[in-house]
Amino acid sequence: PHLHRFQRLFDAKLGLDLGTMNLRVYKEGGVIHSFTHTLAIDRNQRKVIAFGQEALEMLGKVPDHIEILRPFDR
């Protein structure tokens, strides 16, 4: 059963749109997922603590050591 599920990944025809504000994943028939290009990075620990919508919702609500980045806006 696991091999069949893995094989289906390679059978699917997918497309990626690396837009300025969002990354969209397309499958035949339309968009199957959309992510905002946003990261929340803890500069003290040097790691990503959130991405996508979760990071976007943190904008303006975090301490100074956490940076919210919109990488493709730069």
N, CA, C and O of each residue as an XYZ file, in Angstrom:
296
protein
N       0.809     -1.219      0.000
C       0.000      0.000      0.000
C       0.846      1.275      0.000
O       0.475      2.253     -0.647
N       1.974      1.281      0.713
C       2.804      2.486      0.760
C       3.477      2.758     -0.583
O       3.583      3.912     -0.998
N       3.923      1.722     -1.254
C       4.561      1.890     -2.552
C       3.589      2.480     -3.565
O       3.973      3.331     -4.368
N       2.336      2.037     -3.535
C       1.327      2.558     -4.464
C       1.119      4.059     -4.234
O       1.017      4.822     -5.195
N       1.056      4.481     -2.985
C       0.865      5.902     -2.659
C       2.072      6.715     -3.137
O       1.909      7.814     -3.667
N       3.266      6.182     -2.953
C       4.487      6.848     -3.398
C       4.529      6.962     -4.921
O       4.920      7.999     -5.456
N       4.133      5.914     -5.606
C       4.145      5.913     -7.070
C       3.171      6.941     -7.634
O       3.443      7.536     -8.676
N       2.053      7.157     -6.970
C       1.066      8.132     -7.449
C       1.641      9.542     -7.497
O       1.212     10.350     -8.320
N       2.605      9.855     -6.630
C       3.244     11.170     -6.667
C       3.900     11.420     -8.016
O       3.856     12.537     -8.532
N       4.504     10.393     -8.587
C       5.194     10.541     -9.861
C       4.247     10.478    -11.049
O       4.598     10.924    -12.141
N       3.063      9.938    -10.855
C       2.082      9.862    -11.925
C       1.332     11.179    -12.110
O       0.806     11.450    -13.189
N       1.282     11.987    -11.071
C       0.522     13.236    -11.117
C       1.264     14.274    -11.957
O       2.492     14.354    -11.910
N       0.531     15.051    -12.708
C       1.096     16.167    -13.466
C       0.872     17.422    -12.635
O      -0.261     17.866    -12.451
N       1.967     17.985    -12.136
C       1.894     19.147    -11.269
C       2.569     20.332    -11.926
O       3.465     20.176    -12.756
N       2.126     21.518    -11.543
C       2.754     22.742    -12.001
C       2.975     23.665    -10.818
O       2.195     23.647     -9.867
N       4.025     24.470    -10.861
C       4.330     25.433     -9.811
C       4.325     26.835    -10.386
O       4.853     27.075    -11.472
N       3.732     27.749     -9.658
C       3.749     29.163    -10.017
C       4.474     29.886     -8.890
O       3.934     30.026     -7.792
N       5.687     30.344     -9.154
C       6.478     31.059     -8.154
C       6.214     32.547     -8.283
O       7.078     33.311     -8.713
N       5.024     32.941     -7.910
C       4.643     34.340     -8.016
C       5.361     35.209     -7.008
O       6.114     34.707     -6.173
N       5.133     36.511     -7.080
C       5.779     37.450     -6.172
C       5.282     37.305     -4.746
O       6.079     37.351     -3.809
N       4.007     37.133     -4.568
C       3.429     37.071     -3.222
C       3.087     35.648     -2.774
O       3.065     35.369     -1.575
N       2.824     34.759     -3.711
C       2.383     33.412     -3.361
C       3.023     32.366     -4.254
O       3.392     32.635     -5.398
N       3.145     31.177     -3.710
C       3.543     30.006     -4.480
C       2.284     29.165     -4.616
O       1.621     28.863     -3.623
N       1.959     28.792     -5.831
C       0.763     27.979     -6.060
C       1.173     26.661     -6.700
O       2.038     26.608     -7.574
N       0.521     25.599     -6.234
C       0.735     24.270     -6.799
C      -0.535     23.911     -7.559
O      -1.636     23.932     -7.009
N      -0.358     23.583     -8.831
C      -1.478     23.228     -9.692
C      -1.429     21.742    -10.020
O      -0.360     21.155    -10.194
N      -2.592     21.165    -10.098
C      -2.759     19.816    -10.613
C      -3.838     19.931    -11.674
O      -4.601     20.897    -11.670
N      -3.920     18.982    -12.568
C      -4.950     19.049    -13.601
C      -6.288     19.381    -12.949
O      -6.748     18.663    -12.061
N      -6.901     20.458    -13.386
C      -8.179     20.862    -12.824
C      -8.104     22.127    -11.990
O      -9.139     22.739    -11.722
N      -6.906     22.542    -11.567
C      -6.816     23.798    -10.835
C      -5.791     23.804     -9.728
O      -4.958     22.904     -9.620
N      -5.867     24.850     -8.896
C      -4.933     25.047     -7.791
C      -5.263     24.041     -6.691
O      -6.418     23.903     -6.287
N      -4.233     23.341     -6.212
C      -4.472     22.425     -5.098
C      -3.891     22.968     -3.802
O      -4.269     22.518     -2.720
N      -2.972     23.933     -3.895
C      -2.452     24.551     -2.679
C      -1.822     25.888     -3.023
O      -1.253     26.065     -4.100
N      -1.930     26.830     -2.087
C      -1.349     28.147     -2.260
C      -0.669     28.540     -0.958
O      -1.265     28.440      0.115
N       0.580     28.987     -1.052
C       1.350     29.395      0.122
C       1.775     30.837     -0.060
O       2.165     31.235     -1.157
N       1.707     31.621      0.996
C       2.260     32.959      0.944
C       3.770     32.860      1.158
O       4.227     32.044      1.958
N       4.541     33.673      0.458
C       5.999     33.680      0.589
C       6.377     34.507      1.814
O       6.805     35.653      1.677
N       6.226     33.945      2.996
C       6.538     34.659      4.225
C       7.232     33.710      5.198
O       6.811     32.566      5.374
N       8.293     34.196      5.823
C       9.025     33.427      6.830
C       9.143     34.244      8.099
O       9.292     35.465      8.048
N       9.076     33.574      9.237
C       9.390     34.191     10.526
C      10.672     33.530     11.008
O      10.728     32.312     11.178
N      11.701     34.344     11.228
C      13.019     33.828     11.604
C      13.408     34.384     12.968
O      13.355     35.590     13.207
N      13.801     33.471     13.859
C      14.336     33.866     15.155
C      15.834     34.105     14.963
O      16.598     33.156     14.783
N      16.247     35.358     15.000
C      17.655     35.689     14.750
C      18.565     35.205     15.876
O      19.735     34.910     15.629
N      18.058     35.117     17.112
C      18.880     34.643     18.227
C      19.214     33.158     18.077
O      20.349     32.744     18.313
N      18.224     32.366     17.687
C      18.425     30.925     17.544
C      18.812     30.528     16.120
O      19.157     29.376     15.857
N      18.749     31.500     15.205
C      19.108     31.292     13.801
C      18.311     30.147     13.178
O      18.869     29.225     12.584
N      16.970     30.235     13.335
C      16.132     29.202     12.728
C      14.779     29.782     12.326
O      14.324     30.791     12.864
N      14.156     29.112     11.367
C      12.818     29.480     10.922
C      11.832     28.963     11.958
O      11.870     27.790     12.330
N      10.951     29.841     12.422
C       9.971     29.413     13.425
C       8.559     29.312     12.861
O       7.691     28.689     13.473
N       8.321     29.917     11.704
C       7.006     29.813     11.058
C       7.153     30.176      9.586
O       8.083     30.883      9.199
N       6.228     29.686      8.773
C       6.228     30.037      7.357
C       4.792     30.126      6.867
O       3.861     29.659      7.522
N       4.637     30.732      5.706
C       3.319     30.840      5.097
C       2.391     31.764      5.871
O       2.812     32.789      6.407
N       1.138     31.385      5.919
C       0.098     32.213      6.550
C       0.384     32.457      8.029
O       0.134     33.545      8.547
N       0.908     31.434      8.702
C       1.227     31.582     10.127
C       2.241     32.699     10.347
O       2.078     33.504     11.264
N       3.274     32.760      9.529
C       4.284     33.815      9.635
C       3.688     35.176      9.273
O       3.995     36.176      9.922
N       2.852     35.221      8.257
C       2.221     36.480      7.846
C       1.376     37.060      8.975
O       1.364     38.273      9.182
N       0.674     36.205      9.699
C      -0.168     36.667     10.814
C       0.654     37.184     11.992
O       0.111     37.864     12.863
N       1.933     36.880     12.037
C       2.820     37.359     13.100
C       3.334     38.770     12.827
O       3.886     39.412     13.721
N       3.157     39.253     11.608
C       3.670     40.559     11.196
C       3.172     41.655     12.138
O       1.968     41.816     12.335
N       4.110     42.405     12.715
C       3.778     43.502     13.623
C       3.460     43.077     15.043
O       3.104     43.919     15.867
N       3.580     41.776     15.353
C       3.202     41.275     16.676
C       4.330     40.516     17.367
O       4.079     39.780     18.322
N       5.562     40.680     16.905
C       6.662     39.875     17.432
C       7.741     40.764     18.030
O       7.846     41.939     17.677
N       8.555     40.204     18.945
C       9.670     40.980     19.489
C      10.744     41.232     18.431
O      10.720     40.640     17.352
N      11.677     42.111     18.753
C      12.700     42.538     17.787
C      13.596     41.418     17.275
O      14.110     41.514     16.161
N      13.797     40.361     18.053
C      14.705     39.290     17.611
C      14.052     38.340     16.603
O      14.711     37.442     16.079
N      12.775     38.535     16.338
C      12.095     37.738     15.316
C      11.836     38.636     14.109
O      11.233     39.703     14.224
N      12.297     38.183     12.970
C      12.164     38.951     11.734
C      11.170     38.261     10.811
O      11.241     37.050     10.606
N      10.243     39.036     10.257
C       9.278     38.516      9.291
C       9.766     38.918      7.906
O       9.927     40.101      7.609
N       9.997     37.919      7.070
C      10.540     38.170      5.734
C       9.545     37.797      4.654
O       8.862     36.777      4.746
N       9.470     38.624      3.642
C       8.732     38.321      2.407
C       9.802     38.240      1.329
O      10.003     39.214      0.603
N      10.507     37.095      1.195
C      11.713     37.011      0.374
C      11.575     37.494     -1.065
O      12.509     38.103     -1.586
N      10.476     37.254     -1.708
C      10.345     37.628     -3.108
C       9.923     39.078     -3.301
O       9.808     39.541     -4.435
N       9.689     39.804     -2.201
C       9.397     41.233     -2.275
C      10.683     42.049     -2.413
O      10.639     43.226     -2.769
N      11.804     41.436     -2.136
C      13.086     42.169     -2.082
C      13.750     42.254     -3.410
O      14.829     42.837     -3.525
